[in-house]
Amino acid sequence: MIPMRTSSVFKSRWLALLWSAGILWFAYDVASSSEGAAGSGASANVTDATGAPVTSDDENKIGEALNAF
């Protein structure tokens, strides 16, 4: 999974910073590609467990229930 042994990565501070920057870049790239696919003009149809569409009234009920705690 990692192209080099992790024990050799963390012997050098600069190599560790470069390795962690690569991990962060990869995570950003993965997150931004999935976000771009969902927000690319396709409307998200949110449904509940029964398959019925969720209305704003349902959202308000959930919000009130969460505020009760």
MODELLER restraints for C-alpha pairs under 7 A, 6 or more apart:
rsr = mdl.restraints
at = mdl.atoms
rsr.add(forms.Gaussian(group=physical.xy_distance, feature=features.Distance(at['CA:9:A'], at['CA:15:A']), mean=5.94, stdev=0.5))
rsr.add(forms.Gaussian(group=physical.xy_distance, feature=features.Distance(at['CA:9:A'], at['CA:16:A']), mean=5.56, stdev=0.5))
rsr.add(forms.Gaussian(group=physical.xy_distance, feature=features.Distance(at['CA:10:A'], at['CA:16:A']), mean=5.22, stdev=0.5))
rsr.add(forms.Gaussian(group=physical.xy_distance, feature=features.Distance(at['CA:46:A'], at['CA:53:A']), mean=5.91, stdev=0.5))
rsr.add(forms.Gaussian(group=physical.xy_distance, feature=features.Distance(at['CA:46:A'], at['CA:54:A']), mean=5.87, stdev=0.5))
rsr.add(forms.Gaussian(group=physical.xy_distance, feature=features.Distance(at['CA:47:A'], at['CA:53:A']), mean=4.30, stdev=0.5))
rsr.add(forms.Gaussian(group=physical.xy_distance, feature=features.Distance(at['CA:47:A'], at['CA:54:A']), mean=5.23, stdev=0.5))
rsr.add(forms.Gaussian(group=physical.xy_distance, feature=features.Distance(at['CA:48:A'], at['CA:54:A']), mean=6.10, stdev=0.5))
